[in-house]
Amino acid sequence: MAMPDTSPAAPSSVALEIERAVAALDEAGLQREYWDQDEFLFLPQFLPPAVVERLLEDVARLEPGLNRNYIPRHKKGGSVSHFAIAEAGPSLLAFYHSEGFRAFLSRLVGADLKLCPEEDPHACALYFYTEAGDHMGHHYDTSYYKGARYTVLVGLVQDSASRLLCRLHTRQPGRTAQDLAVATTPGAMVVFNGDKVYHGVSPAAAGDRRVVLTLEYVTSQEMGRVQRAFSNLKDAFAYFGIKSLFQSARRRRL
């Protein structure tokens, strides 16, 4: 297996391109759209193709180690955790750690956003919908942290009829719910408050391939002991495998 390019120039060049992409945005207009849609925003094109290609190099390196899971009537697919990305996905990790990108998100949502703790396997993860029937049932991204949690989805591969399904305004009095089916094409980005947007993923067909990067940001890194235990068990059984429990515990001790 080829070793990842971990030279300083590799991740730093990705971070620079992301900051350039942020600088080109109409932030005032995006803020209005985000709040009008009850904390949901879809950008059909955020990342330039050259950056997507760099991220896909990490995907190719990480995909052989993905964990596949199946929960009847809820979800089926493959996942790669923050822990694996930290070891062999320098460009993906640079994206997550980009201070310029996080500052943009903070302005967008009107909160001081922080990275998730190092022991959170969901902080920066890859999701693969690459087998027939891969899907995700509708749900809210309930935060177990003491503050709010915000989700960013970035399209990397969309050779698939599978779509991100979102229902907006479900918890906003006086507004009619709005359903969207979003194609997360390469470079597209979705930002939302997981406690407000009811969302899922429609099933993939045989031969389909859809890969999405997810980034999670929080207003507080604190989590109660019971909530942490429940979150770790959910992540282990529904996403990243039992080994993630030991990886998370080891990172907490570092």
C-alpha positions in Angstrom: 0.0 0.0 0.0 1.3 3.4 -0.9 2.1 5.6 2.1 0.1 8.9 2.4 1.8 12.1 1.5 2.2 13.6 4.9 4.7 16.3 4.0 3.7 19.8 5.3 2.9 20.9 1.7 0.3 18.3 1.1 -2.4 19.1 3.8 -1.5 22.8 3.8 -2.2 23.2 0.1 -5.6 21.6 0.6 -6.3 24.0 3.6 -5.2 27.0 1.4 -7.6 26.0 -1.4 -10.4 25.6 1.1 -9.8 29.1 2.4 -9.9 30.4 -1.2 -13.2 28.6 -1.7 -14.6 30.3 1.4 -13.3 33.7 0.4 -15.3 33.4 -2.9 -18.6 32.8 -1.1 -21.5 35.3 -0.8 -21.7 34.9 3.0 -24.5 37.4 3.5 -26.7 35.7 1.0 -25.8 32.2 2.3 -26.7 33.3 5.9 -30.1 34.4 4.7 -30.7 31.2 2.9 -29.5 29.1 5.9 -31.8 30.7 8.4 -34.8 30.9 6.0 -34.5 27.1 5.6 -34.4 26.6 9.4 -30.6 26.0 9.6 -30.1 24.2 6.3 -27.8 25.1 3.4 -27.0 23.3 0.2 -24.2 24.5 -2.1 -24.1 22.6 -5.4 -20.4 23.5 -5.9 -18.1 24.5 -3.1 -14.8 22.6 -3.6 -12.9 23.0 -6.9 -12.2 19.7 -8.8 -8.5 19.8 -7.9 -9.3 19.6 -4.1 -11.8 16.9 -4.7 -9.1 14.9 -6.4 -6.8 15.3 -3.5 -9.5 14.1 -1.1 -10.2 11.1 -3.3 -6.6 10.0 -3.0 -7.2 9.6 0.7 -10.5 7.8 0.0 -8.7 5.3 -2.2 -6.2 4.6 0.6 -8.8 4.3 3.3 -11.6 2.4 1.6 -10.1 -1.1 1.9 -10.4 -0.8 5.7 -14.0 0.4 5.9 -16.4 -1.2 8.3 -19.7 -2.4 6.8 -22.8 -2.5 8.9 -26.4 -3.4 8.6 -29.3 -2.6 10.9 -32.6 -4.0 9.5 -35.1 -1.3 8.5 -32.6 1.5 9.5 -29.3 1.5 7.7 -26.8 -0.3 5.6 -23.5 0.9 4.3 -19.8 1.4 5.0 -18.0 3.8 7.3 -14.4 5.0 7.9 -13.8 6.7 11.2 -12.0 9.8 12.3 -9.3 7.5 13.8 -8.5 5.9 10.5 -8.5 9.3 8.8 -6.1 10.7 11.4 -3.7 7.9 10.5 -3.9 7.8 6.7 -6.1 10.7 5.4 -4.0 13.9 5.7 -6.0 15.9 3.1 -9.3 14.9 4.7 -8.0 15.8 8.1 -6.6 19.1 6.9 -10.1 20.0 5.6 -11.6 19.3 9.0 -9.0 21.2 10.9 -9.1 24.3 8.5 -9.5 27.3 10.8 -10.8 29.4 7.9 -13.5 26.9 7.1 -14.5 26.6 10.8 -14.6 30.4 11.1 -16.9 30.6 8.1 -19.3 28.0 9.7 -19.3 29.9 13.0 -20.4 33.1 11.2 -23.0 31.1 9.2 -24.7 29.5 12.2 -24.0 32.4 14.7 -22.1 30.3 17.2 -18.5 29.7 18.2 -17.9 26.3 16.7 -15.2 23.9 18.0 -13.8 20.6 16.7 -15.1 17.5 18.3 -12.8 15.9 20.8 -10.1 13.6 19.4 -11.8 10.5 20.8 -15.0 11.1 18.8 -15.0 8.7 15.8 -17.7 10.8 14.1 -15.7 14.0 14.1 -14.5 13.5 10.6 -15.7 10.4 8.8 -16.4 8.8 5.4 -19.7 7.1 4.4 -19.9 4.6 1.5 -23.1 3.6 -0.3 -21.5 1.2 -2.7 -23.7 -2.0 -2.5 -27.3 -2.6 -3.5 -29.6 -1.6 -0.8 -27.2 0.7 1.1 -29.3 3.4 2.7 -29.9 5.4 5.8 -33.3 5.7 7.5 -34.7 9.2 8.4 -33.4 10.6 11.7 -32.2 13.7 13.5 -28.5 14.0 14.4 -29.3 14.2 18.1 -26.3 15.8 20.0 -25.0 14.0 23.1 -22.8 17.0 23.7 -23.9 19.7 26.2 -24.2 22.2 23.4 -25.4 22.0 19.8 -23.8 19.9 17.0 -23.6 21.0 13.3 -23.1 18.6 10.4 -21.3 19.3 7.1 -21.6 16.8 4.3 -19.3 17.1 1.3 -19.9 15.1 -1.9 -16.9 13.1 -3.2 -18.5 10.5 -5.5 -22.1 10.5 -6.9 -22.3 7.7 -9.5 -25.6 6.7 -8.0 -29.3 7.2 -8.0 -29.1 7.4 -4.1 -29.9 10.8 -2.7 -29.7 12.7 0.5 -33.3 13.1 1.6 -34.0 16.1 3.8 -37.2 17.4 5.4 -37.0 21.0 6.5 -39.1 23.1 9.0 -40.3 20.0 10.9 -39.7 21.7 14.2 -40.5 25.3 13.2 -44.0 26.4 14.2 -46.1 28.0 11.4 -44.0 26.5 8.6 -45.0 23.7 6.2 -42.5 20.9 6.0 -40.4 20.9 2.8 -38.9 17.8 1.3 -35.7 17.8 -0.7 -33.7 15.1 -2.6 -30.1 16.3 -2.9 -27.5 14.8 -5.2 -24.2 15.3 -3.3 -22.1 15.6 -6.5 -18.3 16.0 -6.2 -17.5 19.3 -4.5 -21.1 19.9 -3.3 -21.6 20.8 0.4 -24.6 20.6 2.8 -24.6 22.3 6.2 -27.3 21.8 8.8 -28.2 21.7 12.4 -28.8 18.0 13.0 -31.4 18.6 15.7 -33.6 20.4 13.2 -33.3 18.7 9.8 -34.9 15.3 9.5 -32.8 13.4 7.0 -31.9 10.0 5.5 -30.4 8.5 2.3 -32.4 6.7 -0.4 -31.3 3.1 -1.3 -28.4 2.5 -3.7 -28.9 0.1 -6.7 -26.5 -2.6 -7.8 -23.4 -0.9 -9.4 -24.0 2.4 -7.7 -21.2 4.3 -6.0 -21.7 7.2 -3.6 -19.1 8.5 -1.1 -19.6 11.4 1.3 -17.3 13.1 3.8 -19.0 14.2 7.0 -17.5 16.8 9.4 -19.0 17.5 12.8 -18.6 20.7 14.8 -19.9 21.5 18.3 -20.5 24.5 20.5 -19.3 22.5 23.6 -16.8 19.6 23.7 -18.3 18.5 27.0 -20.4 15.3 27.2 -21.7 13.5 30.3 -20.4 10.1 31.2 -23.6 8.3 30.5 -24.1 10.1 27.2 -20.5 9.3 26.2 -21.0 5.6 26.9 -24.2 5.5 24.9 -22.6 7.5 22.0 -19.6 5.1 21.9 -21.8 2.0 21.8 -24.0 3.5 19.1 -20.9 4.3 17.0 -19.4 0.9 17.5 -22.5 -1.1 16.5 -24.0 1.2 13.9 -20.9 2.6 12.2 -17.3 1.9 12.9 -17.1 -1.5 14.6 -16.2 -2.7 18.1 -12.5 -1.7 17.6 -13.6 1.9 17.7 -14.4 1.5 21.4 -10.8 0.7 22.2 -9.5 3.4 19.9 -11.7 6.0 21.5 -10.5 4.9 25.0 -6.9 5.0 24.0 -7.3 8.5 22.6 -8.9 9.7 25.8 -5.8 8.6 27.7 -3.4 10.4 25.5 
